Structure formats: structure tokens, C-alpha cells
Amino acid sequence: MIPLLFLTMGCEGPQLSDAFHQVNVTTVSSDAEVVNAFVEAIDGASARVSVLVPGLESDALAQAIINAQARGVDVTVATDVDARGQSGLSLLESASVPIRYANDAVSYFDFAINSSVFWTSEQVVMTHTMVVVDEIQVVNASHLGAGEGSRFIWTARGEDIAEDMDIEQNQIFGGSDASSRTAFDSLAKSVADLRWMYPTQTDHNLEIWLGPQERLVKRVIDHTYGARANIWVMTNDLADEGLIRALYAKRRDGFDVRVIVGPDFGRTSPNSSALLLRETPGLDKRQLTDAVVPTLIIIDTMRDSLGRYNVARGMNVSHDLWSANRLFAGSEVLTDQLVDGSMWTLTDVTEPSGELLNMQQVFEDAWDRATPLLEE
């Protein structure tokens, strides 16, 4: 009998890293770099590519999708109905790539206010920007499209991550998006992310939360109240009363709170955004003029008052911090309850990792370039 040792010689055994999820976060400053990351992932696909994008102006990305389908890869694309006619999507249609135009207008009876409500297709939004490749790799970006400003690219590898993101894409492609309602006028989308934390072999873990079925802005509010050292928030438009009041409450209690808004500040809900100007005296707040301002929340990367590190978080939401409620002062507002989007988060349970500190550096660079936001 040949010893088992000889039977296994020459065969590479499983790698320890294969038992963990792998995630890498990079910061880029151009749309071309985001497109290149997506194209590289799609060019390496051999079986399946699932695409979720708010729109598609890039002909290069569209051609990569077409090429994948031509070599036998199963390809599906879901995007926002308001993007119909964009150059890249027209190319996909010409090549008969399966496309789902989602997030159309919605009307229903709201039992909470005993009234019928209506939101236009512009108020029902797709902000997912990701591709899932061969049920093993996910590339997610904070922004796709032209404009000056920073973007985050998340490259994650692992069967659990890819499966959960595939479920999300399959729901939307299959017709269940943020506008879908049941017979009882409740959200039809199910919680696809069954594993909200993905452990890695490094000092940090990955969390992915999917909206609107998982309330993203409310989660930001919860972590704001739970912070023990610093809360730094950057977003193009800040339009949630609850979050503004939470940030101010932490500032009054002596925490390091900083807020950066972008050029679109006040556009979606001027009255709720005005609370930041009128009712937060002494809160450090600045405005950035970059065309692309990612939504980034940095929490507890500093030592607390006792000199200890707590659980640190770097949170990247795929959309602005719009209202978590559907109404403000009785009027309908753009709400994250009608947004198909995601929040990708790095968490460190000891001191912040290099990846998280790199995310913090993006905030610090923006803070240095931003100008003070004057209070009313």
C-alpha cells in the first residue's frame, strides 16, 4: 500500500486565507479608475456577471459587459429607469444584453398618515454601483460618472459576500426594487444580506448593509449616538433631521464632531437641511465644492476620554444622507426608504487599521480644502 503521504505530495493544500473574506479599499480621483476596476473584474469572468449601476455613460464599461456575454458569460444588468437612453445602456440594448430598468414612480396608500402618496421616478433612486463576478468577487464603487472628487473602490472576495450581493441584484433584476409594495402597502424587498458581518484575516472586518430593507440613515444615527470619541460626517447633501440633532447632541456632550457637505447641500429638502445652519451653534461644519462628494462616516478612530480605543468604523454609503422619514413638516421628501443602495463598513475592534486610517485621510484632506459653512 502506498502511504497517504506520497499520494498527497505535489498537491497544493487549501490556503488558510481561503477560509476568510478578503477586502481591499482604495481611493481614486477619476471616473476612469472606477471604470478600469469594473472592466478588469468583468474581463476575468468565466461564468456569471451581475451588474447594478445607477446609469451607464461609459462605452468602455458597456463594451466589457458585451464582450463577456459574447464569450458565453451569463450577464444581467439592473439600472435606474431615469438613465434610459444613456450611451452605455444604448450599446447594451443594441447587443441584446438583458437589462432591467428599475425604480420607477410609485403611488400607494400610506396607513401611517391615512392618505395616498406619490413619488416620481426621480424620487425613487438606484444608487448601487457594483459588479458581482463568478459568485466569488464583488467590486463596489461609491460613484460612477464624471466629476472632480474622491471615490472609494471596494474589492471583496468571498462566496458569502458574492452570494448576498447576487441575491440583491437578482431581486432588483427580477422586479422587486425600492418601489415594490405588497398588498398591504409595505416594502416587498426582502433582507438579502443574511450575514451582516464578513470576518477577514486582517485587523478589520467588513459589514455590508442594503437599503431600503435595512435602514441605512437610521443605522448612521444609531452609531452617532453610540460613538465614544469622534464622529466625522461627509456627504453631498445632509437632509435628515434626526441625524442633524444627533450630531449636535454629541457635540454638546464634548465629542469631536465634524460635518462636511457638498455643493448640493439643501437641494433635496431645504427646510430639513436648514436645521444644520440654524440649530447647531458651535458645531464644526464646512462645505466642499467638489462635484463628487462621497458619503463617508468616520467613527471612533481616536482615543476616548479615558485614552482607550473603541470599535472604530469607516462607513461609506452609496447615496447622500437623505431623510430617514418620508415626511418633513407634513410634506413628502426624498427618503432613503425609496433608495436601492448600500453601506459598506470597515470595523476595527482594536486600534484603527491602515485601511481605515486611509479612509480617514480622505476626510481630513477634504476638511482642509473645505470652507466654513456659515450659520444663519
Secondary structure by P-SEA (a helix, b strand, c coil): cccccccccccccccccccbbbbbbbbbccaaaaaaaaaaaaaacccbbbbbbcccccaaaaaaaaaaaaaccbbbbbbbccccccaaaaaaaaacccccccccbbbbbcccccbbbbbcccccccccccccccccbbbbbccccccbbbbbbbbbbcaaaaaaaaaaaaaaaacccccccccccccccccccccccccccccbbbbbbbcccccaaaaaaaaaaacccbbbbbccccccaaaaaaaaaaaaaccbbbbbbcccccccccccccccccccccccccccccccccbbbbccccccccccccbbbbbbbcccccccccccccccccccccccbbbbbbbbcccccaaaaaaaaaaaaaaaaccccccc
